[in-house]
Amino acid sequence: MEQPDNALEKARRAGIDLDLLDSNLALTYEQRVLRHESALELVLALREAGAVYETPTPAAPEIR
């Protein structure tokens, strides 16, 4: 079995933010759910904004 210190060092080298993980685990279940809900709302709003941005606008009529 791997030593905990070795596993933590491997995780750090792999780019895992252990401080963020610790701070999230310090939250209550309800706090984590609220943060998740907030993040999901942001993602959905960004997705909708991106779809609007990518929708082509009709060309302006030519002036003669």
PDB file of N, H, CA, C and O in Angstrom:
ATOM      1  N   MET A   1       0.836  -1.176   0.000  1.00  0.00           N
ATOM      2  CA  MET A   1       0.000   0.000   0.000  1.00  0.00           C
ATOM      3  C   MET A   1       0.889   1.251   0.000  1.00  0.00           C
ATOM      4  O   MET A   1       1.929   1.287   0.658  1.00  0.00           O
ATOM      5  N   GLU A   2       0.463   2.269  -0.746  1.00  0.00           N
ATOM      6  H   GLU A   2      -0.382   2.240  -1.280  1.00  0.00           H
ATOM      7  CA  GLU A   2       1.249   3.494  -0.872  1.00  0.00           C
ATOM      8  C   GLU A   2       1.110   4.361   0.376  1.00  0.00           C
ATOM      9  O   GLU A   2       0.040   4.445   0.980  1.00  0.00           O
ATOM     10  N   GLN A   3       2.210   5.000   0.746  1.00  0.00           N
ATOM     11  H   GLN A   3       3.079   4.933   0.256  1.00  0.00           H
ATOM     12  CA  GLN A   3       2.211   5.905   1.898  1.00  0.00           C
ATOM     13  C   GLN A   3       1.394   7.153   1.558  1.00  0.00           C
ATOM     14  O   GLN A   3       1.474   7.646   0.433  1.00  0.00           O
ATOM     15  N   PRO A   4       0.600   7.680   2.519  1.00  0.00           N
ATOM     16  CA  PRO A   4      -0.220   8.865   2.247  1.00  0.00           C
ATOM     17  C   PRO A   4       0.588  10.065   1.763  1.00  0.00           C
ATOM     18  O   PRO A   4       0.150  10.774   0.857  1.00  0.00           O
ATOM     19  N   ASP A   5       1.766  10.305   2.355  1.00  0.00           N
ATOM     20  H   ASP A   5       2.122   9.728   3.091  1.00  0.00           H
ATOM     21  CA  ASP A   5       2.584  11.444   1.933  1.00  0.00           C
ATOM     22  C   ASP A   5       3.009  11.309   0.477  1.00  0.00           C
ATOM     23  O   ASP A   5       3.031  12.293  -0.262  1.00  0.00           O
ATOM     24  N   ASN A   6       3.349  10.083   0.065  1.00  0.00           N
ATOM     25  H   ASN A   6       3.331   9.284   0.666  1.00  0.00           H
ATOM     26  CA  ASN A   6       3.751   9.841  -1.312  1.00  0.00           C
ATOM     27  C   ASN A   6       2.577  10.077  -2.253  1.00  0.00           C
ATOM     28  O   ASN A   6       2.749  10.660  -3.323  1.00  0.00           O
ATOM     29  N   ALA A   7       1.391   9.630  -1.865  1.00  0.00           N
ATOM     30  H   ALA A   7       1.252   9.156  -0.996  1.00  0.00           H
ATOM     31  CA  ALA A   7       0.198   9.811  -2.693  1.00  0.00           C
ATOM     32  C   ALA A   7      -0.133  11.296  -2.838  1.00  0.00           C
ATOM     33  O   ALA A   7      -0.512  11.747  -3.919  1.00  0.00           O
ATOM     34  N   LEU A   8       0.009  12.056  -1.748  1.00  0.00           N
ATOM     35  H   LEU A   8       0.317  11.689  -0.870  1.00  0.00           H
ATOM     36  CA  LEU A   8      -0.259  13.492  -1.814  1.00  0.00           C
ATOM     37  C   LEU A   8       0.743  14.193  -2.727  1.00  0.00           C
ATOM     38  O   LEU A   8       0.369  15.076  -3.499  1.00  0.00           O
ATOM     39  N   GLU A   9       1.985  13.812  -2.641  1.00  0.00           N
ATOM     40  H   GLU A   9       2.288  13.095  -2.014  1.00  0.00           H
ATOM     41  CA  GLU A   9       3.006  14.419  -3.505  1.00  0.00           C
ATOM     42  C   GLU A   9       2.743  14.087  -4.970  1.00  0.00           C
ATOM     43  O   GLU A   9       2.906  14.944  -5.838  1.00  0.00           O
ATOM     44  N   LYS A  10       2.341  12.859  -5.248  1.00  0.00           N
ATOM     45  H   LYS A  10       2.208  12.163  -4.543  1.00  0.00           H
ATOM     46  CA  LYS A  10       1.993  12.473  -6.624  1.00  0.00           C
ATOM     47  C   LYS A  10       0.820  13.308  -7.133  1.00  0.00           C
ATOM     48  O   LYS A  10       0.816  13.756  -8.280  1.00  0.00           O
ATOM     49  N   ALA A  11      -0.169  13.510  -6.273  1.00  0.00           N
ATOM     50  H   ALA A  11      -0.166  13.146  -5.341  1.00  0.00           H
ATOM     51  CA  ALA A  11      -1.342  14.309  -6.652  1.00  0.00           C
ATOM     52  C   ALA A  11      -0.929  15.744  -6.957  1.00  0.00           C
ATOM     53  O   ALA A  11      -1.390  16.327  -7.938  1.00  0.00           O
ATOM     54  N   ARG A  12      -0.068  16.313  -6.126  1.00  0.00           N
ATOM     55  H   ARG A  12       0.307  15.838  -5.330  1.00  0.00           H
ATOM     56  CA  ARG A  12       0.410  17.688  -6.365  1.00  0.00           C
ATOM     57  C   ARG A  12       1.141  17.781  -7.706  1.00  0.00           C
ATOM     58  O   ARG A  12       0.920  18.709  -8.484  1.00  0.00           O
ATOM     59  N   ARG A  13       2.010  16.811  -7.958  1.00  0.00           N
ATOM     60  H   ARG A  13       2.189  16.058  -7.326  1.00  0.00           H
ATOM     61  CA  ARG A  13       2.760  16.818  -9.220  1.00  0.00           C
ATOM     62  C   ARG A  13       1.842  16.631 -10.423  1.00  0.00           C
ATOM     63  O   ARG A  13       2.154  17.089 -11.522  1.00  0.00           O
ATOM     64  N   ALA A  14       0.712  15.960 -10.214  1.00  0.00           N
ATOM     65  H   ALA A  14       0.459  15.588  -9.321  1.00  0.00           H
ATOM     66  CA  ALA A  14      -0.247  15.756 -11.296  1.00  0.00           C
ATOM     67  C   ALA A  14      -1.110  16.997 -11.533  1.00  0.00           C
ATOM     68  O   ALA A  14      -1.893  17.041 -12.482  1.00  0.00           O
ATOM     69  N   GLY A  15      -0.961  18.012 -10.660  1.00  0.00           N
ATOM     70  H   GLY A  15      -0.324  17.976  -9.890  1.00  0.00           H
ATOM     71  CA  GLY A  15      -1.696  19.253 -10.863  1.00  0.00           C
ATOM     72  C   GLY A  15      -2.981  19.367 -10.069  1.00  0.00           C
ATOM     73  O   GLY A  15      -3.773  20.282 -10.298  1.00  0.00           O
ATOM     74  N   ILE A  16      -3.196  18.463  -9.152  1.00  0.00           N
ATOM     75  H   ILE A  16      -2.554  17.720  -8.966  1.00  0.00           H
ATOM     76  CA  ILE A  16      -4.403  18.516  -8.331  1.00  0.00           C
ATOM     77  C   ILE A  16      -4.212  19.576  -7.251  1.00  0.00           C
ATOM     78  O   ILE A  16      -3.217  19.560  -6.526  1.00  0.00           O
ATOM     79  N   ASP A  17      -5.167  20.493  -7.147  1.00  0.00           N
ATOM     80  H   ASP A  17      -5.975  20.506  -7.736  1.00  0.00           H
ATOM     81  CA  ASP A  17      -5.107  21.567  -6.152  1.00  0.00           C
ATOM     82  C   ASP A  17      -5.654  21.018  -4.828  1.00  0.00           C
ATOM     83  O   ASP A  17      -6.862  21.025  -4.592  1.00  0.00           O
ATOM     84  N   LEU A  18      -4.755  20.549  -3.981  1.00  0.00           N
ATOM     85  H   LEU A  18      -3.774  20.543  -4.173  1.00  0.00           H
ATOM     86  CA  LEU A  18      -5.169  19.927  -2.722  1.00  0.00           C
ATOM     87  C   LEU A  18      -5.744  20.941  -1.740  1.00  0.00           C
ATOM     88  O   LEU A  18      -6.591  20.593  -0.919  1.00  0.00           O
ATOM     89  N   ASP A  19      -5.293  22.189  -1.816  1.00  0.00           N
ATOM     90  H   ASP A  19      -4.604  22.472  -2.484  1.00  0.00           H
ATOM     91  CA  ASP A  19      -5.860  23.227  -0.949  1.00  0.00           C
ATOM     92  C   ASP A  19      -7.325  23.474  -1.300  1.00  0.00           C
ATOM     93  O   ASP A  19      -8.164  23.626  -0.413  1.00  0.00           O
ATOM     94  N   LEU A  20      -7.627  23.513  -2.593  1.00  0.00           N
ATOM     95  H   LEU A  20      -6.945  23.389  -3.314  1.00  0.00           H
ATOM     96  CA  LEU A  20      -9.013  23.684  -3.026  1.00  0.00           C
ATOM     97  C   LEU A  20      -9.855  22.484  -2.608  1.00  0.00           C
ATOM     98  O   LEU A  20     -10.992  22.638  -2.163  1.00  0.00           O
ATOM     99  N   LEU A  21      -9.302  21.318  -2.750  1.00  0.00           N
ATOM    100  H   LEU A  21      -8.378  21.193  -3.112  1.00  0.00           H
ATOM    101  CA  LEU A  21      -9.994  20.105  -2.325  1.00  0.00           C
ATOM    102  C   LEU A  21     -10.299  20.146  -0.829  1.00  0.00           C
ATOM    103  O   LEU A  21     -11.412  19.826  -0.414  1.00  0.00           O
ATOM    104  N   ASP A  22      -9.324  20.536  -0.026  1.00  0.00           N
ATOM    105  H   ASP A  22      -8.419  20.796  -0.364  1.00  0.00           H
ATOM    106  CA  ASP A  22      -9.529  20.650   1.424  1.00  0.00           C
ATOM    107  C   ASP A  22     -10.599  21.688   1.759  1.00  0.00           C
ATOM    108  O   ASP A  22     -11.451  21.451   2.615  1.00  0.00           O
ATOM    109  N   SER A  23     -10.553  22.839   1.084  1.00  0.00           N
ATOM    110  H   SER A  23      -9.860  23.032   0.389  1.00  0.00           H
ATOM    111  CA  SER A  23     -11.536  23.881   1.388  1.00  0.00           C
ATOM    112  C   SER A  23     -12.943  23.449   0.989  1.00  0.00           C
ATOM    113  O   SER A  23     -13.912  23.788   1.668  1.00  0.00           O
ATOM    114  N   ASN A  24     -13.063  22.707  -0.101  1.00  0.00           N
ATOM    115  H   ASN A  24     -12.276  22.431  -0.653  1.00  0.00           H
ATOM    116  CA  ASN A  24     -14.383  22.204  -0.495  1.00  0.00           C
ATOM    117  C   ASN A  24     -14.893  21.158   0.488  1.00  0.00           C
ATOM    118  O   ASN A  24     -16.084  21.118   0.796  1.00  0.00           O
ATOM    119  N   LEU A  25     -14.001  20.321   0.976  1.00  0.00           N
ATOM    120  H   LEU A  25     -13.033  20.353   0.726  1.00  0.00           H
ATOM    121  CA  LEU A  25     -14.428  19.293   1.934  1.00  0.00           C
ATOM    122  C   LEU A  25     -14.773  19.884   3.299  1.00  0.00           C
ATOM    123  O   LEU A  25     -15.454  19.244   4.099  1.00  0.00           O
ATOM    124  N   ALA A  26     -14.304  21.104   3.565  1.00  0.00           N
ATOM    125  H   ALA A  26     -13.751  21.624   2.915  1.00  0.00           H
ATOM    126  CA  ALA A  26     -14.649  21.766   4.822  1.00  0.00           C
ATOM    127  C   ALA A  26     -16.071  22.323   4.801  1.00  0.00           C
ATOM    128  O   ALA A  26     -16.632  22.644   5.848  1.00  0.00           O
ATOM    129  N   LEU A  27     -16.650  22.436   3.602  1.00  0.00           N
ATOM    130  H   LEU A  27     -16.194  22.175   2.752  1.00  0.00           H
ATOM    131  CA  LEU A  27     -18.008  22.951   3.482  1.00  0.00           C
ATOM    132  C   LEU A  27     -19.019  21.871   3.873  1.00  0.00           C
ATOM    133  O   LEU A  27     -18.734  20.675   3.824  1.00  0.00           O
ATOM    134  N   THR A  28     -20.199  22.331   4.260  1.00  0.00           N
ATOM    135  H   THR A  28     -20.431  23.303   4.300  1.00  0.00           H
ATOM    136  CA  THR A  28     -21.274  21.368   4.523  1.00  0.00           C
ATOM    137  C   THR A  28     -21.807  20.853   3.194  1.00  0.00           C
ATOM    138  O   THR A  28     -21.529  21.419   2.137  1.00  0.00           O
ATOM    139  N   TYR A  29     -22.566  19.786   3.262  1.00  0.00           N
ATOM    140  H   TYR A  29     -22.791  19.327   4.121  1.00  0.00           H
ATOM    141  CA  TYR A  29     -23.183  19.241   2.051  1.00  0.00           C
ATOM    142  C   TYR A  29     -24.041  20.308   1.373  1.00  0.00           C
ATOM    143  O   TYR A  29     -23.987  20.465   0.153  1.00  0.00           O
ATOM    144  N   GLU A  30     -24.829  21.038   2.153  1.00  0.00           N
ATOM    145  H   GLU A  30     -24.873  20.910   3.144  1.00  0.00           H
ATOM    146  CA  GLU A  30     -25.709  22.060   1.597  1.00  0.00           C
ATOM    147  C   GLU A  30     -24.913  23.171   0.912  1.00  0.00           C
ATOM    148  O   GLU A  30     -25.311  23.654  -0.148  1.00  0.00           O
ATOM    149  N   GLN A  31     -23.802  23.573   1.506  1.00  0.00           N
ATOM    150  H   GLN A  31     -23.479  23.180   2.367  1.00  0.00           H
ATOM    151  CA  GLN A  31     -22.961  24.609   0.897  1.00  0.00           C
ATOM    152  C   GLN A  31     -22.375  24.135  -0.430  1.00  0.00           C
ATOM    153  O   GLN A  31     -22.308  24.895  -1.396  1.00  0.00           O
ATOM    154  N   ARG A  32     -21.956  22.883  -0.469  1.00  0.00           N
ATOM    155  H   ARG A  32     -22.011  22.265   0.315  1.00  0.00           H
ATOM    156  CA  ARG A  32     -21.411  22.347  -1.718  1.00  0.00           C
ATOM    157  C   ARG A  32     -22.488  22.274  -2.795  1.00  0.00           C
ATOM    158  O   ARG A  32     -22.220  22.569  -3.960  1.00  0.00           O
ATOM    159  N   VAL A  33     -23.702  21.886  -2.416  1.00  0.00           N
ATOM    160  H   VAL A  33     -23.920  21.647  -1.470  1.00  0.00           H
ATOM    161  CA  VAL A  33     -24.803  21.820  -3.383  1.00  0.00           C
ATOM    162  C   VAL A  33     -25.110  23.216  -3.923  1.00  0.00           C
ATOM    163  O   VAL A  33     -25.320  23.378  -5.125  1.00  0.00           O
ATOM    164  N   LEU A  34     -25.137  24.223  -3.053  1.00  0.00           N
ATOM    165  H   LEU A  34     -24.966  24.092  -2.077  1.00  0.00           H
ATOM    166  CA  LEU A  34     -25.417  25.591  -3.496  1.00  0.00           C
ATOM    167  C   LEU A  34     -24.327  26.095  -4.444  1.00  0.00           C
ATOM    168  O   LEU A  34     -24.630  26.753  -5.440  1.00  0.00           O
ATOM    169  N   ARG A  35     -23.073  25.793  -4.142  1.00  0.00           N
ATOM    170  H   ARG A  35     -22.828  25.259  -3.334  1.00  0.00           H
ATOM    171  CA  ARG A  35     -21.984  26.197  -5.037  1.00  0.00           C
ATOM    172  C   ARG A  35     -22.097  25.492  -6.381  1.00  0.00           C
ATOM    173  O   ARG A  35     -21.865  26.093  -7.430  1.00  0.00           O
ATOM    174  N   HIS A  36     -22.453  24.223  -6.342  1.00  0.00           N
ATOM    175  H   HIS A  36     -22.642  23.734  -5.490  1.00  0.00           H
ATOM    176  CA  HIS A  36     -22.614  23.477  -7.585  1.00  0.00           C
ATOM    177  C   HIS A  36     -23.743  24.068  -8.411  1.00  0.00           C
ATOM    178  O   HIS A  36     -23.604  24.246  -9.622  1.00  0.00           O
ATOM    179  N   GLU A  37     -24.855  24.373  -7.766  1.00  0.00           N
ATOM    180  H   GLU A  37     -24.968  24.228  -6.783  1.00  0.00           H
ATOM    181  CA  GLU A  37     -26.001  24.953  -8.462  1.00  0.00           C
ATOM    182  C   GLU A  37     -25.613  26.290  -9.097  1.00  0.00           C
ATOM    183  O   GLU A  37     -25.984  26.570 -10.237  1.00  0.00           O
ATOM    184  N   SER A  38     -24.877  27.100  -8.367  1.00  0.00           N
ATOM    185  H   SER A  38     -24.575  26.872  -7.441  1.00  0.00           H
ATOM    186  CA  SER A  38     -24.431  28.394  -8.884  1.00  0.00           C
ATOM    187  C   SER A  38     -23.513  28.209 -10.098  1.00  0.00           C
ATOM    188  O   SER A  38     -23.649  28.914 -11.098  1.00  0.00           O
ATOM    189  N   ALA A  39     -22.595  27.273 -10.005  1.00  0.00           N
ATOM    190  H   ALA A  39     -22.484  26.701  -9.192  1.00  0.00           H
ATOM    191  CA  ALA A  39     -21.680  27.003 -11.117  1.00  0.00           C
ATOM    192  C   ALA A  39     -22.452  26.480 -12.328  1.00  0.00           C
ATOM    193  O   ALA A  39     -22.148  26.848 -13.462  1.00  0.00           O
ATOM    194  N   LEU A  40     -23.436  25.633 -12.096  1.00  0.00           N
ATOM    195  H   LEU A  40     -23.683  25.333 -11.174  1.00  0.00           H
ATOM    196  CA  LEU A  40     -24.241  25.099 -13.189  1.00  0.00           C
ATOM    197  C   LEU A  40     -25.023  26.217 -13.877  1.00  0.00           C
ATOM    198  O   LEU A  40     -25.106  26.246 -15.105  1.00  0.00           O
ATOM    199  N   GLU A  41     -25.591  27.129 -13.108  1.00  0.00           N
ATOM    200  H   GLU A  41     -25.524  27.106 -12.111  1.00  0.00           H
ATOM    201  CA  GLU A  41     -26.308  28.267 -13.688  1.00  0.00           C
ATOM    202  C   GLU A  41     -25.375  29.105 -14.555  1.00  0.00           C
ATOM    203  O   GLU A  41     -25.767  29.556 -15.631  1.00  0.00           O
ATOM    204  N   LEU A  42     -24.142  29.318 -14.094  1.00  0.00           N
ATOM    205  H   LEU A  42     -23.823  28.953 -13.219  1.00  0.00           H
ATOM    206  CA  LEU A  42     -23.173  30.077 -14.874  1.00  0.00           C
ATOM    207  C   LEU A  42     -22.849  29.366 -16.187  1.00  0.00           C
ATOM    208  O   LEU A  42     -22.810  29.997 -17.243  1.00  0.00           O
ATOM    209  N   VAL A  43     -22.620  28.071 -16.122  1.00  0.00           N
ATOM    210  H   VAL A  43     -22.651  27.558 -15.264  1.00  0.00           H
ATOM    211  CA  VAL A  43     -22.295  27.303 -17.326  1.00  0.00           C
ATOM    212  C   VAL A  43     -23.440  27.373 -18.329  1.00  0.00           C
ATOM    213  O   VAL A  43     -23.209  27.564 -19.523  1.00  0.00           O
ATOM    214  N   LEU A  44     -24.671  27.220 -17.855  1.00  0.00           N
ATOM    215  H   LEU A  44     -24.860  27.065 -16.885  1.00  0.00           H
ATOM    216  CA  LEU A  44     -25.822  27.269 -18.758  1.00  0.00           C
ATOM    217  C   LEU A  44     -25.990  28.657 -19.371  1.00  0.00           C
ATOM    218  O   LEU A  44     -26.327  28.771 -20.549  1.00  0.00           O
ATOM    219  N   ALA A  45     -25.760  29.712 -18.589  1.00  0.00           N
ATOM    220  H   ALA A  45     -25.486  29.619 -17.631  1.00  0.00           H
ATOM    221  CA  ALA A  45     -25.849  31.074 -19.122  1.00  0.00           C
ATOM    222  C   ALA A  45     -24.765  31.318 -20.168  1.00  0.00           C
ATOM    223  O   ALA A  45     -25.026  31.931 -21.203  1.00  0.00           O
ATOM    224  N   LEU A  46     -23.549  30.840 -19.900  1.00  0.00           N
ATOM    225  H   LEU A  46     -23.337  30.342 -19.059  1.00  0.00           H
ATOM    226  CA  LEU A  46     -22.466  30.995 -20.871  1.00  0.00           C
ATOM    227  C   LEU A  46     -22.753  30.207 -22.147  1.00  0.00           C
ATOM    228  O   LEU A  46     -22.467  30.675 -23.249  1.00  0.00           O
ATOM    229  N   ARG A  47     -23.310  29.032 -21.997  1.00  0.00           N
ATOM    230  H   ARG A  47     -23.542  28.652 -21.102  1.00  0.00           H
ATOM    231  CA  ARG A  47     -23.654  28.215 -23.161  1.00  0.00           C
ATOM    232  C   ARG A  47     -24.698  28.931 -24.017  1.00  0.00           C
ATOM    233  O   ARG A  47     -24.593  28.963 -25.243  1.00  0.00           O
ATOM    234  N   GLU A  48     -25.708  29.505 -23.356  1.00  0.00           N
ATOM    235  H   GLU A  48     -25.793  29.480 -22.360  1.00  0.00           H
ATOM    236  CA  GLU A  48     -26.756  30.232 -24.074  1.00  0.00           C
ATOM    237  C   GLU A  48     -26.178  31.478 -24.761  1.00  0.00           C
ATOM    238  O   GLU A  48     -26.512  31.768 -25.910  1.00  0.00           O
ATOM    239  N   ALA A  49     -25.314  32.207 -24.054  1.00  0.00           N
ATOM    240  H   ALA A  49     -25.043  31.971 -23.121  1.00  0.00           H
ATOM    241  CA  ALA A  49     -24.689  33.387 -24.645  1.00  0.00           C
ATOM    242  C   ALA A  49     -23.833  33.000 -25.848  1.00  0.00           C
ATOM    243  O   ALA A  49     -23.816  33.713 -26.852  1.00  0.00           O
ATOM    244  N   GLY A  50     -23.130  31.889 -25.755  1.00  0.00           N
ATOM    245  H   GLY A  50     -23.144  31.310 -24.939  1.00  0.00           H
ATOM    246  CA  GLY A  50     -22.318  31.421 -26.875  1.00  0.00           C
ATOM    247  C   GLY A  50     -23.158  31.059 -28.073  1.00  0.00           C
ATOM    248  O   GLY A  50     -22.774  31.333 -29.210  1.00  0.00           O
ATOM    249  N   ALA A  51     -24.321  30.437 -27.829  1.00  0.00           N
ATOM    250  H   ALA A  51     -24.633  30.215 -26.905  1.00  0.00           H
ATOM    251  CA  ALA A  51     -25.209  30.067 -28.924  1.00  0.00           C
ATOM    252  C   ALA A  51     -25.745  31.318 -29.622  1.00  0.00           C
ATOM    253  O   ALA A  51     -25.843  31.360 -30.848  1.00  0.00           O
ATOM    254  N   VAL A  52     -26.089  32.335 -28.831  1.00  0.00           N
ATOM    255  H   VAL A  52     -26.009  32.301 -27.834  1.00  0.00           H
ATOM    256  CA  VAL A  52     -26.571  33.590 -29.415  1.00  0.00           C
ATOM    257  C   VAL A  52     -25.454  34.243 -30.216  1.00  0.00           C
ATOM    258  O   VAL A  52     -25.693  34.747 -31.313  1.00  0.00           O
ATOM    259  N   TYR A  53     -24.254  34.241 -29.686  1.00  0.00           N
ATOM    260  H   TYR A  53     -24.060  33.832 -28.795  1.00  0.00           H
ATOM    261  CA  TYR A  53     -23.115  34.849 -30.362  1.00  0.00           C
ATOM    262  C   TYR A  53     -22.823  34.143 -31.685  1.00  0.00           C
ATOM    263  O   TYR A  53     -22.482  34.790 -32.675  1.00  0.00           O
ATOM    264  N   GLU A  54     -22.954  32.832 -31.701  1.00  0.00           N
ATOM    265  H   GLU A  54     -23.231  32.306 -30.897  1.00  0.00           H
ATOM    266  CA  GLU A  54     -22.634  32.052 -32.900  1.00  0.00           C
ATOM    267  C   GLU A  54     -23.739  32.087 -33.946  1.00  0.00           C
ATOM    268  O   GLU A  54     -23.506  31.692 -35.088  1.00  0.00           O
ATOM    269  N   THR A  55     -24.933  32.547 -33.591  1.00  0.00           N
ATOM    270  H   THR A  55     -25.122  32.868 -32.663  1.00  0.00           H
ATOM    271  CA  THR A  55     -26.038  32.599 -34.548  1.00  0.00           C
ATOM    272  C   THR A  55     -25.772  33.714 -35.551  1.00  0.00           C
ATOM    273  O   THR A  55     -25.581  34.868 -35.167  1.00  0.00           O
ATOM    274  N   PRO A  56     -25.760  33.370 -36.831  1.00  0.00           N
ATOM    275  CA  PRO A  56     -25.488  34.403 -37.836  1.00  0.00           C
ATOM    276  C   PRO A  56     -26.632  35.425 -37.868  1.00  0.00           C
ATOM    277  O   PRO A  56     -27.802  35.072 -37.716  1.00  0.00           O
ATOM    278  N   THR A  57     -26.273  36.682 -38.068  1.00  0.00           N
ATOM    279  H   THR A  57     -25.323  36.968 -38.191  1.00  0.00           H
ATOM    280  CA  THR A  57     -27.278  37.732 -38.187  1.00  0.00           C
ATOM    281  C   THR A  57     -27.578  37.941 -39.664  1.00  0.00           C
ATOM    282  O   THR A  57     -26.698  37.790 -40.511  1.00  0.00           O
ATOM    283  N   PRO A  58     -28.818  38.286 -39.966  1.00  0.00           N
ATOM    284  CA  PRO A  58     -29.136  38.501 -41.386  1.00  0.00           C
ATOM    285  C   PRO A  58     -28.356  39.706 -41.931  1.00  0.00           C
ATOM    286  O   PRO A  58     -28.110  40.677 -41.215  1.00  0.00           O
ATOM    287  N   ALA A  59     -27.983  39.623 -43.177  1.00  0.00           N
ATOM    288  H   ALA A  59     -28.183  38.834 -43.758  1.00  0.00           H
ATOM    289  CA  ALA A  59     -27.230  40.699 -43.796  1.00  0.00           C
ATOM    290  C   ALA A  59     -28.128  41.923 -43.947  1.00  0.00           C
ATOM    291  O   ALA A  59     -29.332  41.804 -44.173  1.00  0.00           O
ATOM    292  N   ALA A  60     -27.526  43.083 -43.821  1.00  0.00           N
ATOM    293  H   ALA A  60     -26.548  43.180 -43.638  1.00  0.00           H
ATOM    294  CA  ALA A  60     -28.268  44.325 -44.029  1.00  0.00           C
ATOM    295  C   ALA A  60     -28.606  44.458 -45.512  1.00  0.00           C
ATOM    296  O   ALA A  60     -27.817  44.068 -46.373  1.00  0.00           O
ATOM    297  N   PRO A  61     -29.775  45.007 -45.802  1.00  0.00           N
ATOM    298  CA  PRO A  61     -30.131  45.172 -47.232  1.00  0.00           C
ATOM    299  C   PRO A  61     -29.186  46.176 -47.908  1.00  0.00           C
ATOM    300  O   PRO A  61     -28.712  47.127 -47.286  1.00  0.00           O
ATOM    301  N   GLU A  62     -28.934  45.938 -49.166  1.00  0.00           N
ATOM    302  H   GLU A  62     -29.319  45.166 -49.671  1.00  0.00           H
ATOM    303  CA  GLU A  62     -28.060  46.834 -49.927  1.00  0.00           C
ATOM    304  C   GLU A  62     -28.765  48.144 -50.207  1.00  0.00           C
ATOM    305  O   GLU A  62     -29.965  48.176 -50.479  1.00  0.00           O
ATOM    306  N   ILE A  63     -28.013  49.212 -50.137  1.00  0.00           N
ATOM    307  H   ILE A  63     -27.038  49.186 -49.915  1.00  0.00           H
ATOM    308  CA  ILE A  63     -28.550  50.535 -50.465  1.00  0.00           C
ATOM    309  C   ILE A  63     -28.139  50.848 -51.886  1.00  0.00           C
ATOM    310  O   ILE A  63     -26.966  50.732 -52.239  1.00  0.00           O
ATOM    311  N   ARG A  64     -29.116  51.250 -52.716  1.00  0.00           N
ATOM    312  H   ARG A  64     -30.070  51.344 -52.429  1.00  0.00           H
ATOM    313  CA  ARG A  64     -28.822  51.555 -54.135  1.00  0.00           C
ATOM    314  C   ARG A  64     -28.836  53.010 -54.386  1.00  0.00           C
ATOM    315  O   ARG A  64     -28.610  53.444 -55.516  1.00  0.00           O
TER     316      ARG A  64
END
